[in-house]
Structures are given as structure tokens and as C-alpha cells.
């Protein structure tokens, strides 16, 4: 039992290490808005191309930022599932 617990702890540590290595970029508007996230879904950066401000359409910008965040989150989840499967050999159910 103790050995099983130690194996679970080692597996958890390895998974966390892999999550910290993940970096993804979500985008929208043809790359006009980009969001970079790590594997723990922390936002690393947000980039907005200056041309987007020419129309002064705040609602459009809000929609593009939201879409870029959603895209980045989706990519983080995909990478997380890939890492989990490569480490454990087992798929995790999609979220």
C-alpha cells in the first residue's frame, strides 16, 4: 500500500512538471488577438495588433479577446490530455 502511494506521488509530480512545460497560443481575428497560456491555464501574455483599434469597435475587441482565451484554453486541455496519456498510458476524459 505504501509503495502504491509513493508511485501515485511520483506520477503526480511528473504530471505537474509536464504541465509547467506546456505553452500554447490561442488566437482570433486571423491572429489579430493572441493569448499565451501555460499548462496550468495561467495567462502569460496578451497581444493585440494596433490595427484592431482603428475601427474603435469595443464590442468586437471584447469578442476577439474572449475567443482567443477560449482557443488557448482548448489548446491547454488538449496538451494536458496528451501529456497525461504519454505518462500514464491512459486517456483522460475530455472536459
Secondary structure as GFF3:
##gff-version 3
##sequence-region A 1 95
A	DSSP	alpha_helix	2	21	.	.	.	ID=ss1
A	DSSP	beta_strand	23	28	.	.	.	ID=ss2
A	DSSP	beta_strand	33	38	.	.	.	ID=ss3
A	DSSP	beta_strand	43	48	.	.	.	ID=ss4
A	DSSP	three_ten_helix	50	53	.	.	.	ID=ss5
A	DSSP	alpha_helix	58	88	.	.	.	ID=ss6
###
